[in-house]
Amino acid sequence: MADALLLGGSAERRGGSSPPTRTERDRGCRPRLASNAMTRVVVTGGAGFLGSHLCEQLLEDGCEVIALDNFLTGTPANVEHLMEHDGFRLIKADVTEYVHVPGPVDQVLHFASPASPIDYLLLPIETMKVGSIGTLHALGLAKEKGARFLLASTSETYGDPQVHPQPEEYWGHVNPVGPRGVYDEAKRFAEALTMAYRRTHDVDTAIVRIFNTHGPRMRPNDGRAIPAFASQALTGQPITVAGDGSQTRSIIYVDDLIAGILKLLRSDLAGPVNIGNPHETSVLHLAETIKRLTKSDSEIVFIDRPTDDPTVRQPDITLARTELGWEPMVGFEAGLERTIEWFRSHPEVG
Ligand code: NAD
């Protein structure tokens, strides 16, 4: 691998014996008594916000994890605490160039992509490349290894929705030529490509549509409301609400999201499956709640709303509830308190 940088883990585990077939493998991660083999999972975008939490939970579950990341919007610091773990590798790699992983792979989780509005507006071509070529390469890896493939898609595939709340059957309302189109359409293309590999090559695939998630390791200046409000409130800056703040969002705490994603990964479901918290709130209420929880004196000010900013957003999670037996456990304020606490204890990220 041309500019691959291998970090973490022990050298003897980087190789691998000949790949067992898919049917020989468990989907859970604890070592099987017969062979002592562990489930080997590749996470693209593993050094990002969600990728780092996924890697952490997969290791906790006893999986071996290989994280691929080019550090475009993520950082090795997000997984620094995992480096000493025997089952963890971090490889610097751009998945739009190629994806090569020696040895067996049981599961490929494709999370690489700029994801915050500021990132994908600054990196429109990179966003479209990782959603298209990067997804092609990640699917190619799953096909080669006979692995289950899980695509991190997004509620943005629904665009500015005209159906509320949004069930998976809704096809969405996306402006393909607006500035946000680079992200929304890249993910819609990635979903279509995933289904093409399933239908044409029999790859075992799953698609998760992730709704707005918050938690530790978000960047305060990534353009998303919660990190912006929390860091503004904690540093006494004005809290900047877009428009009049009446637009709604449904936010999910990261632990709930990861639990839902892993349930989908370990199921036979193809999806798409919405994973989000149906508790809907206006952006203004979110700002007021964060101001109250931080005991901040910051004033709330109103700024222009970005182009094509969705007016409403709320997942219909009936499918996840009935087919996966999953639903979010962390309450609205309890989740916000945890995220705020992380920003409070990490002033250096501000
Ligand atoms: P993030 O920016 O923190 O993580 C993305 C990671 O992908 C970063 O570490 C980045 O360096 C890496 N990356 C980008 N391009 C790459 C490339 N070409 N090759 C290798 N690595 C590359 O974002 P996140 O919030 O953790 O989002 C992760 C995934 O989840 C994304 O696919 C995103 O679309 C999806 N998602 C996130 C949310 C959310 O609320 N955070 C909502 C919906 C969907």
Boltz pocket constraint, residues with backbone or C-beta under 6 A from the ligand:
constraints:
  - pocket:
      binder: B
      contacts: [[A, 44], [A, 45], [A, 46], [A, 47], [A, 48], [A, 49], [A, 50], [A, 51], [A, 68], [A, 69], [A, 70], [A, 71], [A, 72], [A, 73], [A, 74], [A, 75], [A, 93], [A, 94], [A, 95], [A, 96], [A, 110], [A, 111], [A, 112], [A, 113], [A, 114], [A, 115], [A, 116], [A, 119], [A, 126], [A, 130], [A, 134], [A, 152], [A, 153], [A, 154], [A, 155], [A, 209], [A, 210], [A, 211], [A, 212], [A, 213], [A, 214]]
      max_distance: 6.0
